[in-house]
Amino acid sequence: MISLGLYNYWIVIALMMTGLYTMISRGNLVKKLVGLNIFQTAVFFLYISMGMVEDGAVPILTEGVTRYSNPLPHVLILTAIVVGVATTALGLALVVRIKEAYDTVDEDELHRLDNDF
């Protein structure tokens, strides 16, 4: 039987596979962006899970505390969230321009139309 002791890593794997499958299997560009966002969320969960220290305290020097959590993964995730939002916004803006130029957002249709020119 599969151990569910580290359930957060199983959630990360499920989200990664869902996002990867969505990006690969779908032809719609908006659905590909949704898959990319799901994959990014899985990476965020992975970093946050790795940054947790059992019985770790906030990294502020106080008396009697010897184990501290590392704040670096959390700071990196904050930066990654900002980059992810910017990437999504740019991707959606490109999808809008592609829709205006080609009147479709389907990848196969775009390849067909691009080869006709």
Backbone as CSV, one residue per row, in Angstrom:
resi,resn,N_x,N_y,N_z,CA_x,CA_y,CA_z,C_x,C_y,C_z
1,MET,0.847,-1.195,0.000,0.000,0.000,0.000,0.882,1.245,0.000
2,ILE,0.414,2.270,-0.640,1.153,3.530,-0.737,1.011,4.295,0.571
3,SER,2.145,4.762,1.073,2.138,5.527,2.317,1.655,6.949,2.052
4,LEU,0.701,7.393,2.841,0.185,8.747,2.695,0.746,9.676,3.764
5,GLY,1.863,9.287,4.369,2.466,10.091,5.421,2.932,11.450,4.930
6,LEU,3.440,11.488,3.736,3.881,12.748,3.142,2.880,13.162,2.060
7,TYR,1.659,13.394,2.474,0.580,13.660,1.523,0.829,14.902,0.689
8,ASN,1.558,15.882,1.212,1.787,17.096,0.442,2.604,16.805,-0.819
9,TYR,3.521,15.843,-0.765,4.290,15.497,-1.957,3.427,14.756,-2.977
10,TRP,2.471,13.980,-2.496,1.541,13.315,-3.422,0.658,14.351,-4.121
11,ILE,0.280,15.396,-3.400,-0.501,16.482,-4.012,0.332,17.185,-5.066
12,VAL,1.615,17.421,-4.774,2.508,18.059,-5.742,2.609,17.220,-7.009
13,ILE,2.791,15.912,-6.847,2.901,15.033,-8.014,1.613,15.047,-8.826
14,ALA,0.467,14.981,-8.156,-0.815,14.994,-8.869,-1.013,16.317,-9.620
15,LEU,-0.691,17.431,-8.977,-0.837,18.723,-9.651,0.127,18.864,-10.820
16,MET,1.356,18.405,-10.649,2.325,18.485,-11.747,1.874,17.667,-12.949
17,MET,1.419,16.463,-12.687,0.981,15.606,-13.791,-0.272,16.166,-14.468
18,THR,-1.173,16.742,-13.669,-2.375,17.353,-14.245,-2.006,18.538,-15.128
19,GLY,-1.127,19.408,-14.632,-0.710,20.563,-15.415,0.036,20.168,-16.670
20,LEU,0.952,19.195,-16.560,1.710,18.738,-17.721,0.790,18.095,-18.754
21,TYR,-0.135,17.258,-18.299,-1.081,16.625,-19.222,-1.947,17.665,-19.927
22,THR,-2.380,18.675,-19.191,-3.216,19.715,-19.792,-2.437,20.497,-20.852
23,MET,-1.186,20.803,-20.568,-0.385,21.542,-21.547,-0.118,20.719,-22.799
24,ILE,0.108,19.423,-22.637,0.454,18.594,-23.788,-0.779,18.200,-24.598
25,SER,-1.875,17.883,-23.950,-3.009,17.273,-24.641,-3.987,18.270,-25.247
26,ARG,-4.009,19.487,-24.810,-4.987,20.446,-25.281,-4.433,21.298,-26.419
27,GLY,-5.273,21.613,-27.384,-4.868,22.459,-28.501,-5.218,23.918,-28.292
28,ASN,-6.145,24.183,-27.385,-6.565,25.551,-27.111,-5.472,26.261,-26.307
29,LEU,-5.061,27.444,-26.764,-3.962,28.150,-26.114,-4.314,28.605,-24.697
30,VAL,-5.562,28.944,-24.445,-5.966,29.354,-23.094,-5.881,28.157,-22.149
31,LYS,-6.286,26.993,-22.611,-6.191,25.790,-21.778,-4.734,25.438,-21.502
32,LYS,-3.851,25.689,-22.456,-2.426,25.465,-22.226,-1.910,26.396,-21.132
33,LEU,-2.371,27.647,-21.110,-1.982,28.577,-20.057,-2.512,28.135,-18.694
34,VAL,-3.710,27.583,-18.668,-4.258,27.061,-17.411,-3.405,25.894,-16.918
35,GLY,-2.998,25.014,-17.826,-2.111,23.916,-17.460,-0.774,24.409,-16.927
36,LEU,-0.249,25.460,-17.534,1.001,26.052,-17.056,0.835,26.597,-15.646
37,ASN,-0.288,27.242,-15.369,-0.547,27.773,-14.025,-0.698,26.664,-12.993
38,ILE,-1.326,25.565,-13.359,-1.447,24.426,-12.441,-0.062,23.864,-12.138
39,PHE,0.775,23.742,-13.163,2.132,23.244,-12.963,2.928,24.184,-12.062
40,GLN,2.796,25.490,-12.273,3.484,26.468,-11.426,3.032,26.349,-9.972
41,THR,1.762,26.153,-9.757,1.240,25.992,-8.403,1.845,24.765,-7.732
42,ALA,2.021,23.687,-8.487,2.653,22.487,-7.932,4.089,22.775,-7.502
43,VAL,4.803,23.545,-8.303,6.176,23.903,-7.935,6.182,24.760,-6.668
44,PHE,5.220,25.671,-6.553,5.116,26.493,-5.340,4.915,25.606,-4.110
45,PHE,3.991,24.657,-4.201,3.736,23.743,-3.087,4.976,22.927,-2.740
46,LEU,5.719,22.508,-3.765,6.921,21.720,-3.526,7.949,22.527,-2.744
47,TYR,8.201,23.756,-3.150,9.180,24.578,-2.440,8.727,24.880,-1.008
48,ILE,7.465,25.171,-0.839,6.964,25.461,0.507,7.052,24.212,1.379
49,SER,6.766,23.049,0.828,6.867,21.800,1.592,8.304,21.524,2.004
50,MET,9.242,21.801,1.107,10.648,21.553,1.440,11.167,22.561,2.460
51,GLY,10.573,23.726,2.530,11.036,24.754,3.448,10.552,24.589,4.872
52,MET,9.616,23.663,5.080,9.097,23.475,6.428,10.059,22.666,7.283
53,VAL,10.287,23.115,8.500,11.134,22.406,9.451,10.259,22.020,10.635
54,GLU,10.273,20.731,10.963,9.474,20.270,12.098,9.972,20.929,13.381
55,ASP,9.082,21.453,14.162,9.384,22.172,15.401,10.267,23.396,15.169
56,GLY,10.252,23.919,13.955,11.051,25.104,13.651,10.285,26.367,14.005
57,ALA,10.994,27.346,14.495,10.383,28.614,14.881,10.656,29.660,13.800
58,VAL,9.978,30.772,13.931,10.205,31.895,13.032,11.646,32.360,13.228
59,PRO,12.369,32.695,12.143,13.788,33.032,12.302,14.030,34.403,12.936
60,ILE,13.552,34.560,14.156,13.804,35.752,14.958,14.469,35.263,16.235
61,LEU,15.588,35.841,16.563,16.338,35.384,17.730,15.542,35.613,19.008
62,THR,15.176,34.512,19.641,14.494,34.569,20.931,15.158,33.566,21.860
63,GLU,14.982,33.761,23.100,15.605,32.905,24.088,14.933,31.536,24.123
64,GLY,15.747,30.481,24.172,15.219,29.138,24.307,14.894,28.454,22.980
65,VAL,15.027,29.105,21.853,14.724,28.506,20.550,16.039,28.132,19.872
66,THR,16.123,26.885,19.435,17.351,26.426,18.782,17.139,26.026,17.327
67,ARG,15.911,25.718,16.933,15.621,25.325,15.546,14.812,26.402,14.878
68,TYR,15.277,26.815,13.716,14.593,27.860,12.964,14.223,27.342,11.585
69,SER,13.126,27.857,11.051,12.732,27.555,9.680,13.497,28.477,8.745
70,ASN,13.817,27.958,7.575,14.526,28.750,6.583,13.516,29.612,5.823
71,PRO,13.653,30.934,5.827,12.689,31.788,5.131,12.956,31.902,3.635
72,LEU,14.103,31.435,3.160,14.460,31.605,1.754,13.453,30.974,0.782
73,PRO,12.977,29.726,0.997,11.987,29.174,0.057,10.712,30.022,-0.027
74,HIS,10.289,30.598,1.085,9.079,31.417,1.073,9.299,32.708,0.295
75,VAL,10.475,33.291,0.434,10.791,34.504,-0.318,10.877,34.195,-1.809
76,LEU,11.471,33.072,-2.149,11.551,32.685,-3.555,10.166,32.455,-4.148
77,ILE,9.276,31.901,-3.363,7.927,31.647,-3.856,7.178,32.955,-4.081
78,LEU,7.374,33.920,-3.196,6.743,35.228,-3.419,7.199,35.829,-4.743
79,THR,8.489,35.731,-5.029,9.007,36.219,-6.299,8.435,35.411,-7.461
80,ALA,8.365,34.092,-7.295,7.842,33.234,-8.358,6.364,33.507,-8.633
81,ILE,5.608,33.857,-7.610,4.190,34.187,-7.813,4.065,35.433,-8.670
82,VAL,4.892,36.434,-8.404,4.860,37.661,-9.206,5.243,37.358,-10.649
83,VAL,6.281,36.554,-10.840,6.696,36.184,-12.197,5.603,35.362,-12.878
84,GLY,4.943,34.474,-12.136,3.858,33.677,-12.702,2.675,34.518,-13.148
85,VAL,2.330,35.522,-12.356,1.228,36.411,-12.742,1.607,37.194,-13.994
86,ALA,2.849,37.664,-14.058,3.294,38.410,-15.242,3.321,37.514,-16.476
87,THR,3.767,36.271,-16.311,3.787,35.325,-17.427,2.376,35.029,-17.921
88,THR,1.461,34.849,-17.003,0.063,34.592,-17.382,-0.533,35.794,-18.098
89,ALA,-0.266,36.986,-17.600,-0.793,38.191,-18.243,-0.237,38.341,-19.651
90,LEU,1.070,38.118,-19.816,1.675,38.205,-21.146,1.106,37.134,-22.070
91,GLY,0.958,35.915,-21.560,0.398,34.837,-22.367,-1.024,35.130,-22.819
92,LEU,-1.839,35.648,-21.906,-3.221,35.985,-22.284,-3.259,37.139,-23.280
93,ALA,-2.353,38.112,-23.130,-2.290,39.212,-24.105,-1.903,38.684,-25.487
94,LEU,-0.965,37.742,-25.525,-0.592,37.143,-26.808,-1.739,36.342,-27.412
95,VAL,-2.479,35.635,-26.567,-3.632,34.873,-27.067,-4.667,35.824,-27.672
96,VAL,-4.892,36.965,-27.038,-5.841,37.953,-27.582,-5.364,38.445,-28.944
97,ARG,-4.060,38.751,-29.072,-3.532,39.222,-30.363,-3.616,38.131,-31.423
98,ILE,-3.343,36.882,-31.044,-3.452,35.773,-31.992,-4.895,35.601,-32.441
99,LYS,-5.829,35.724,-31.504,-7.262,35.612,-31.853,-7.660,36.712,-32.826
100,GLU,-7.160,37.936,-32.609,-7.481,39.040,-33.522,-6.875,38.813,-34.903
101,ALA,-5.662,38.292,-34.963,-4.976,38.125,-36.242,-5.467,36.906,-37.020
102,TYR,-5.703,35.794,-36.341,-6.038,34.546,-37.021,-7.482,34.105,-36.821
103,ASP,-8.194,34.742,-35.924,-9.590,34.419,-35.609,-9.756,33.005,-35.040
104,THR,-8.705,32.493,-34.387,-8.766,31.204,-33.717,-7.680,31.150,-32.641
105,VAL,-7.891,30.302,-31.645,-6.866,30.064,-30.626,-6.500,28.587,-30.554
106,ASP,-6.901,27.812,-31.554,-6.582,26.397,-31.611,-5.228,26.217,-32.282
107,GLU,-4.358,25.471,-31.642,-2.984,25.330,-32.124,-2.906,24.662,-33.494
108,ASP,-3.669,23.610,-33.715,-3.633,22.913,-35.005,-4.125,23.819,-36.124
109,GLU,-5.173,24.569,-35.839,-5.704,25.502,-36.838,-4.693,26.606,-37.145
110,LEU,-3.981,27.047,-36.133,-2.947,28.084,-36.343,-1.822,27.563,-37.217
111,HIS,-1.389,26.332,-36.973,-0.340,25.737,-37.820,-0.823,25.603,-39.266
112,ARG,-2.068,25.200,-39.440,-2.606,25.059,-40.795,-2.671,26.398,-41.489
113,LEU,-3.169,27.412,-40.800,-3.266,28.744,-41.384,-1.896,29.346,-41.656
114,ASP,-0.949,29.085,-40.786,0.403,29.633,-40.963,1.113,28.981,-42.155
115,ASN,0.852,27.704,-42.416,1.477,27.030,-43.537,0.840,27.404,-44.865
116,ASP,-0.396,27.921,-44.840,-1.076,28.329,-46.071,-0.481,29.609,-46.654
117,PHE,0.130,30.418,-45.804,0.676,31.694,-46.291,1.979,31.502,-46.936
